[in-house]
Amino acid sequence: MRTRYTGGMLWDPEQAALIREDLWTQDGTVAWRGPQSADFPVDRVIDLKGLAVFPGFADVHVHLREPGFPYKETIATGSLACARGGYTVVCAMPNLNPVPDSPEHLAVEEDIIRRDAVIRVLPYGSITRGQKGEGELTDMAALAGRVCGFSDDGRGVKTAETMRAAMERCRAADSIISAHCEELSLIPPGAGIHDGQYAARHGLPGIPSESETAQIRRDIALARETGCRYHVCHVSAAASVAAIRAAKAERVDITCETAPHYLLLCDEDLPEDPLAPDSGRFKMNPPLRGRKDREALLEGLLDGTIDCIATDHAPHSAEEKSRGLTGSAMGIVGIETAFPLLYTHLVETGKVPLALLIDRLCVRPRARFRLGGGIGVGDRLEMTVFDLQADTVVDPADFVSKGKATPFAGWPLHAACRLTAVGENLAWNLL
Ligand SMILES: [Zn+2]
């Protein structure tokens, strides 16, 4: 099977720009790209005139909820939502049932992925048995070849002793730990939002930034000691950015991610009534923090401290998100809106160069998690095509994902995905 993609503006990593080129694939692998329509017989021609062509986005932090919670999301709906967002490869967190903590349990998830995924979905294995954040570690050597890394996302690994042993085991297995950092002993009961001006004004218990930063500091020391490849999930606080910047300067093997909502929102954007049913769409863990934190995250993104933008796409049912800021489940969706939001509100506004955004969405996550794929000659094709002249708004009713809770409902978007291709498969196609 030979396909020619013609007429589009292709992302060129050397020039850090979109240039007019065609691209040919042979059996799903990029065989050639160039400005001329070379004499090359093809079975299929796909016209991308007027559209921008990027390497498929890579998200190292999504929740696809299957096996275990298909009422929230399934591999079928979640992976199609990923394709619609321009993603060709995503790393699925292990807070599932069964938890992928053994080869047998992992096989349950792998079977559903093989059957239903429309893009590449790579499972994480859990760090601890049952993903409890404590107790017995998983057999990482037995799992490492079948997972993208190890995480207990949703909870922090409770003790330094457990994390040290996990890092030693992970290093021996030549894998990576992706850590949700949260020191529960620093969080008052019932806290669901940031411990900042909004919580104080409403007399609500808050989640202090220190609960994140303290565990990051602990893990930095352990990563230095063990030499483990280590990645911090969803960084939300200014002090965390500073701690990671300092660790990188000391050559600790550390990377990190933040998410679009932490770059675009802060606790000044929370709805005035914390009990309003609709305010649940502003609730996630870690919470939206202060304006200074948001600014520090942007600075960290620009200076390279923050390596990846991940979505932490975390769908829940409408009912679970209907109980306001205080009672709703933690987590929002984000995979369908990440690039359009970042393009419209960070690139078009001049805050972030497009090349930097592509680096953090495509290049660095692929390199750090060894994901492969792209639009370079020799790559297994992973490509997404956007209309950058689109003019639309975020409409949750239109989401492919089963989850509809987003704080960005109604926000303008100037980018819309027209095509996402993985190998020969057109996983999303509005051409
Ligand atoms: Zn998490």
Boltz pocket constraint, residues with backbone or C-beta under 6 A from the ligand:
constraints:
  - pocket:
      binder: B
      contacts: [[A, 153], [A, 154], [A, 155], [A, 180], [A, 233], [A, 234], [A, 285], [A, 286]]
      max_distance: 6.0
